[in-house]
Amino acid sequence: MNFSTLQLNKFLFSNLEKQKLSVLTAVQEQVIPALLDGKDCLAIAPTGTGKTEAFAIPLVQHLLEKDQKEHASVLILLPTRELCIQTKDRIAKLIEGTSLNIACFYGGGTYESQLAAYPKAQLILATPGRLLDFLEQQLIDLKAINTLVIDEFDQLLDLGFALEINKIMLALPTERQSIFVSATRTAEMDKIIHKRLKNPIEIVVENQLKKGKIHEYVLYVDKNDKKNLIRYLLEDRIKSQVLIFTRTVHAVERIEADLQRNGVSALALYGDKSQQQREDIVSKFRNKENRVLIATDLLARGMDFPNLEAIINYEVPDSPETYTHRIGRTGRSQADGIAITLCDAEDNQKWIKLQLALNKQIQIDDQHPFLLSWEKMLSSSQSNTRKGQSKSRKRR
């Protein structure tokens, strides 16, 4: 199905053409007609399937049809400031050349700069905390909102925003169109869905519809050789950009320092950075000004880096959900990607359990110069067993 069949506003259609968007993705084929008809919608689809444009295109079309200029009538809730900024950038491309404007509310930015855009805005993009802050201070009014979008719904609930979401919905008009978008569906989501959506169209796009393939590998390596292995992968295996995930800020800084010492320019991103620093780092990486970005799980969900070749898990992720969302930064849309996990001897049991939880066996890549010896693996396994037995005796 092509966008030309949808009879979109000429400015909107032209902006889609500029982005070389002509054929709808599977989720867009189902979501866009439902939203153009004004129906409530629940859309569940994997990352990289075009969910943002699936809800943004009909919203922009409705606003252009109404030629509304006075009050914000669309509210889009998002879990993080990075996703707010990314979504704003993508919608900005859709409304280029029109009279529509966007206000973006998130923690880290100044009140003054964010509120300055509000009077002329037709769309508000916001994280729940900053939006409630503005509401409680009566700095904004949501009485004219007729469309609510909750994007990355599962992540918002994972981050503990259920109470804030309910407070915000109570401040909105009861007569509105509501659109919930998520990568997964959970029991906690269902509680809100049943209360807040009116006869929704439910659209589920399964993972197998995703065209890009992620080639997954585990590389066994001694903990002390991980940084050497990273440099080897950058020199011999990974040709373009890579996103390296690690658990802690300290680990991010150590990897960054090691790469810089060895002449590799790398960016580092974590929550303690200022908002301006975070925006600059994401922008530089997205614009391919830097080849390597090292980050905590701040970037594991929702962020889109076009044609990202590879991600590397510096340690074994803590959960199957974290693993899935991390590797989902690559292999998006039609582009294939590579996901590499570095596993040392201490993490081997954790890696086995993770594969069982994922219900798949991930290919071992032993063709690298820092391969962990089976003697060390066995030694570590025996050590962990003795520790477990010792703890068991103490509990008795």
Residue, then its C-alpha position, 0 to 999 in steps of 0.5 A: m500500500n502506498f501513501s498516495t492512496l490515502q488522499l493526504n494533505k499536499f504538504l504532508f504528502s510532499n514531506l513524506e516524499k522528501q523522506k523517501l517514504s512511499v510504501l506503508t509498513a505493516v503497522q502503518e497499513q492497519v493503524i493509519p486508516a483506523l486513526l483517520d476514522g477517529k477510532d481509539c486504537l491499541a497498537i502493539a508492534p516491535t521497534g523499528t516497524g514505523k510506529t511513530e509515523a503510524f500515529a503521527i501521520p493521521l494526527v497531522q492530517h487531522l490538524l491540517e484539515k481543521d486548520q487549527k491554530e489557537h490551542a494545543s489539541v494533541l498530547i503525546l506522552l513519552p517515557t524519556r526526554e531522548l524519545c521526546i526529542q527524537t519524536k519531535d524531530r520526526i514530526a517536525k519533518l512531517i509538518e515542514g511548510t505548514s502552520l503547525n507547531i510543537a511544544c516539548f516538555y521534559g525534565g532537564g530543559t528550562y521552564e522558560s524555553q519550553l513554555a515559550a513554544y506552548p502558546k502557538a503549539q498544536l501538538i504537545l510532546a511530554t514526559p509525565g513528570r514535567l507535564l504534571d509539574f506544569l499542570e499543578q502550577q497551572l502553567i498549561d491547560l489541557k481542556a482543548i486536547n481531543t487526541l491523546v497518544i501514549d507511546e512506548f506505553d510498556q516502558l512508561l509503566d516499567l518506569g513507574f509512571a502509572l499514577e502519573i498517567n492516570k492523573i494526566m488522563l483525569a485532567l483531559p476531556t472525557e470525549r477524545q481519541s486515545i491511542f496507546v502504542s507499545a512494543t509489548r502488552t502487559a497485565e498492567m497495561d490491560k488495566i488502563i486499556h479497559k478503563r480508558l479506551k472506548n471500543p478500541i481497534e486492536i492491532v498486533v504486528e508480530n516480530q516475524l513481520k520485521k524485515g531486518k534480520i539481527h545476527e546474534y553472537v556470543l564471544y567468550v572472553d576473559k574479563n581483562d581482555k574485553k577492552n582489547l576485544i572491543r578494539y579488535l572488533l572495531e578494527d576488523r569486524i565492524k565497518s561503520q557505527v556501533l552502540i556499546f551497552t554497559r550496566t554502569v556509568h563507571a563502566v561507560e567512562r572506563i571504556e570511553a577512556d580506553l578507546q580514547r587512549n588508543g586513538v578511537s574517538a568515542l561518545a559516552l552517554y548516561g543519565d548524569k550528563s546535562q540535557q544539552q550534552r545528551e542532546d548533542i551526543v545523540s545528534k552527533f551519533r545520529n548524524k554519523e559524526n562519531r562511529v562509537l557510542i557507549a551508553t547505559d540502558l538510557l538508550a535501550r528503548g525506542m531510540d532510532f539510529p538509522n542503519l546502525e550496523a551493530i550493538i555490543n553488550y559489554e556484559v551479559p544483560d540482566s534480563p531477556e527484556t533488556y537484551t531484546h530492547r538493546i539489540g533492537r537498536t540495530g536490524r531496524s526496518q529493512a536493514d540487517g544488523i549485528a548483536i554481539t554479547l561479551c561473556d566472561a567466565e563469571d557470567n557464563q551461568k547467567w548467559i545460559k539462563l538468559q538463553l533459556a529465558l529467550n528460548k533460543q541458543i545464540q551462536i558462539d563466535d570463537q574466531h577472535p584472538f582473545l578467546l576465553s580458555w575452557e580451563k578458566m571457564l571450568s575454574s570459574s564454574q567450580s568456584n561459583t559452585r563452591k560459593g553456592q555450597s558454602k552459602s547453603r551450609k551457612r543458611r542451614 
